[in-house]
Amino acid sequence: MCDEDGKPVRGSLTDCGALVTKTVTLDEREGNPSPRLVRTPSGWLNSMGLRNPGAEAVLRYQAPNWASWLCPVVVSIAAHHPASWTTLASRFDGLENVAAIEANLSCPNVAGGLDASIHPKVTHETVKAVRRGTSLPVIAKLSPNVTDIRPIALAAEDAGAHALSMINTVRGLVIDTESGRPYLGAGTGGLSGPAIRPIALRFVYEVADVVSIPVIGMGGVESADDALQFLMAGASAVQVGTARFNDPNVIQDIASGLRRYLSITGFGSISDVVGLARADESPAEVDLDHVAV
């Protein structure tokens, strides 16, 4: 596992397939007014507003370090217009140790809205724009804040996305009862953590049934059991985010639990678990209390 400086957190770096950067935009963004983060039952509500120094600063001060990192880098990007998506993607094309571009089509915390994955047509146009700017694999990160995500996922696939990340945060609200006002400076925010796991699993389960490209599941992954649920729902990989607030070593622990699961069940590799929730045969019973580390 790598930290944000590319240094080992603990254990083998092979436990971490890649590190996804904070989302980068063409120009610097100050982000939303504070407070930007509040804890909720089983999760966090955040309204960062894509705060970042802008693409040129990232390329000048951060990207040179990526080449020496021991884990590949996936650069997350966001823009509002097709031409900007193309330009931004091109900025990170060909950089050493950058393995893919993740197009953040769905941040719920941006003034004016960033809703490129709300409509299939806009999703298709946006993914096409990103593809025009890069030769790297493109991962489309989709929003849960829709009625039916399947047409949107199919549109991203048709436009050339190599994989889908699912899901982004779920829009929510916390009220400060002392002031009678929303707690976050921007009002609403994006809910992450275990509270959204069942929602994320449902989306992954539905989308994996209609697309042929890999799905990367995320949303409240804190243990090997959580990761297994996403894999069995049809995800080929999982991302971990909020859980690292509480435990910087959580990814190593999840990987250790998954290895133990394979050892107990006799599966040859984790890919044998993908989609099991729809398979005719169930795996052998496993005491998951002894799997999660």
Summary of the structure (lengths in Angstrom):
residues: 293
radius of gyration: 18.7
end to end distance: 15.7
largest distance: 56.3
contacts: 1011
relative contact order: 0.13
helix: 35%
strand: 18%
